[in-house]
Amino acid sequence: MCGPRARATSPAGLFFLGAAVPYTTDTDIRDSVAGALGLGTGSSLPTHWTARLITTANNRGYYALRSVMLGRGYSAAQLDAWERAEDWNDRLGVLYAFLEARKSGAQIGGNLDQELKDALAELKGDAVVIAGEVVAPAGVAPGVIGFGDDATAEDRFILGTADGEGTFQLPDGSTRL
């Protein structure tokens, strides 16, 4: 994709009547697949590139994107505002389209499984930029571990000998595991 485009989907929640609305359209996925195959337009795709295959791939790309980013701690609102969400949806959707086409018996070269793994690994480290600013996951200050609360109520450490060797005191009062 070349630069940001206006989304042709619903705002924010991106769930409409119980169905997901990906950040990119099936037509965009079809055109990207055609481009990857060296064809002119989505209408010139071979018959195994069915509308159902493209829709399934687009939805799988959307759900993979959301799963990774929500798993990293970003909120749905942050993800919806992310400037690269559409690009990632398209990239993952195209990879899933090729995987689905391969299942239908199409002769598609390359190591698609590894390419998808690499893309998902890259997504796990990609910075989220909203309005030109890198943002941290919702509710997490930058540089702070983003999971769990620091609960030390039952932690006890008692120094033993003067050389700094110590023992742990467990909740039951014992010092042995």
ChimeraX attribute file (.defattr): number of C-alpha atoms within 10 A of each C-alpha:
attribute: neighborCount
match mode: 1-to-1
recipient: residues
	/A:1	11
	/A:2	5
	/A:3	7
	/A:4	11
	/A:5	11
	/A:6	8
	/A:7	12
	/A:8	11
	/A:9	15
	/A:10	13
	/A:11	14
	/A:12	12
	/A:13	12
	/A:14	17
	/A:15	13
	/A:16	11
	/A:17	7
	/A:18	7
	/A:19	9
	/A:20	15
	/A:21	20
	/A:22	27
	/A:23	26
	/A:24	24
	/A:25	21
	/A:26	22
	/A:27	16
	/A:28	17
	/A:29	24
	/A:30	28
	/A:31	20
	/A:32	21
	/A:33	24
	/A:34	20
	/A:35	14
	/A:36	12
	/A:37	11
	/A:38	9
	/A:39	14
	/A:40	13
	/A:41	14
	/A:42	18
	/A:43	13
	/A:44	12
	/A:45	17
	/A:46	10
	/A:47	8
	/A:48	13
	/A:49	21
	/A:50	14
	/A:51	13
	/A:52	10
	/A:53	20
	/A:54	25
	/A:55	19
	/A:56	17
	/A:57	27
	/A:58	31
	/A:59	24
	/A:60	20
	/A:61	25
	/A:62	24
	/A:63	18
	/A:64	19
	/A:65	25
	/A:66	20
	/A:67	11
	/A:68	15
	/A:69	22
	/A:70	16
	/A:71	12
	/A:72	16
	/A:73	16
	/A:74	19
	/A:75	16
	/A:76	16
	/A:77	13
	/A:78	21
	/A:79	21
	/A:80	18
	/A:81	16
	/A:82	18
	/A:83	18
	/A:84	19
	/A:85	22
	/A:86	22
	/A:87	17
	/A:88	21
	/A:89	26
	/A:90	27
	/A:91	22
	/A:92	26
	/A:93	33
	/A:94	26
	/A:95	23
	/A:96	24
	/A:97	25
	/A:98	23
	/A:99	19
	/A:100	18
	/A:101	19
	/A:102	15
	/A:103	11
	/A:104	12
	/A:105	9
	/A:106	14
	/A:107	9
	/A:108	13
	/A:109	8
	/A:110	7
	/A:111	9
	/A:112	15
	/A:113	13
	/A:114	10
	/A:115	13
	/A:116	17
	/A:117	11
	/A:118	12
	/A:119	15
	/A:120	17
	/A:121	12
	/A:122	11
	/A:123	17
	/A:124	14
	/A:125	10
	/A:126	11
	/A:127	14
	/A:128	21
	/A:129	16
	/A:130	15
	/A:131	9
	/A:132	9
	/A:133	9
	/A:134	11
	/A:135	17
	/A:136	19
	/A:137	19
	/A:138	15
	/A:139	10
	/A:140	14
	/A:141	11
	/A:142	10
	/A:143	7
	/A:144	8
	/A:145	10
	/A:146	15
	/A:147	9
	/A:148	6
	/A:149	7
	/A:150	7
	/A:151	7
	/A:152	7
	/A:153	6
	/A:154	8
	/A:155	10
	/A:156	13
	/A:157	11
	/A:158	12
	/A:159	12
	/A:160	11
	/A:161	9
	/A:162	7
	/A:163	7
	/A:164	9
	/A:165	9
	/A:166	13
	/A:167	15
	/A:168	16
	/A:169	16
	/A:170	14
	/A:171	10
	/A:172	6
	/A:173	9
	/A:174	10
	/A:175	13
	/A:176	8
	/A:177	6
